[in-house]
């Protein structure tokens, strides 16, 4: 009788950060709302939802656009600096894990699989967050200011992470929480475990929705890859 192929683990696990591993979108709410008020318009739920998973320049553009202001490049840069400084203060004191995230990071690391952190957050803030996440959980990190402006939802962040790890993105599992991040990982060819946080994510090809990261271990990783 022919042998059946053994179920396979992913070639690597590629983790999003904000809203996936860390319950940090709520911390971003504070300075984004504060800066929106500085521009004269309260931050709307629709505009805030559009920012989830995006990089900081895109989010600043949305803030100015909501207020009917056409910003200069200097305006965007100044706003980004103000918001990131404020977020940095909150990251240093108020970061907490999403349910099951800490245990999932350890369980995946114990498999010996290559791992990457793939975030739209810029390097300076990511370094602060890594003090909470634990740098030992990742072989490499790709940040929002390291992809030449080709941020999520484009595939480039995940393609870069896979290339740095030396693996085929089509054999990787990405872990995401937002429509923007999910679109990026799917476009890169990854299978995506989606654990929505602030914004619902629609079902679709190459994505598996789950309520939390609780119970993510080697057996579940194999099952998820088999369901692609």
Residue, then its C-alpha position, 0 to 999 in steps of 0.5 A: x500500500x502507498x504510504x500517506x505523507x505525514x502531516x507537516x508543520x509550517x516552514x516558519x511562523x510569522x507573528x504580527x504584533x499589535x492586536x495579535x500578541x499584544x493588546x496594544x491597539x487600545x494604547x494607540x487609541x489614546x494619542x490618536x484621539x488626542x492628536x485628532x482633537x488637536x486638529x479640531x475633529x474627534x476621532x471617528x470609529x470608522x477612521x480608527x478602524x481603517x488605521x488598524x494594521x496600517x503604518x504610522x504615515x498612513x494613519x497620520x494621513x487618515x487623521x488629517x483627512x478626517x479633519x479636512x486638512x491637506x498635510x505637507x510631508x513635514x506635517x505628517x512627520x511632525x504628527x508621527x513623531x508626536x504620536x509615537x512619543x506618546x505611544x512610547x510612554x504608554x508602551x513602557x508602562x501599559x503593555x499586556x499580552x492578548x489571551x494565550x499569546x505568551x503561552x503560544x510564543x513559548x509553544x511555537x519556540x519549543x517546536x524549533x521552527x523559525x519565527x519572525x515578528x512582522x509589524x507595521x510599528x516602527x523600529x523604535x517602538x518595536x524595540x520597546x515592545x520586544x522587552x515585553x514580548x521577549x526577544x528570544x521568541x523571534x529569529x528576526x523582526x521586520x518593522x514598518x519603517x523597514x519595507x521601503x514604504x510598501x507596508x501592509x496590506x502589500x505583501x512585502x513585509x511578509x515576503x521580507x520576513x520569509x526571505x530573511x528566514x530562508x523559507x518559502x512564504x507559501x509554506x509559512x503560517x502567519x498570525x494576524x488580527x486585522x483585515x489589513x495584516x491578513x490581506x498582506x499575509x495572504x498576498x504573500x502566499x501564507x496561510x493565515x491564522x486570524x484572531x480578530x481583535x478590534x476589527x472583524x476579519x472576513x472569511x476567505x481563502x488561505x485564512x483560518x479564523x479563531x477566537x484566541x491564541x489559547x491552545x496554539x501548539x505543534x499539534x494545532x500548527x499541523x492541523x492548521x497547515x493541513x486545512x489550507 
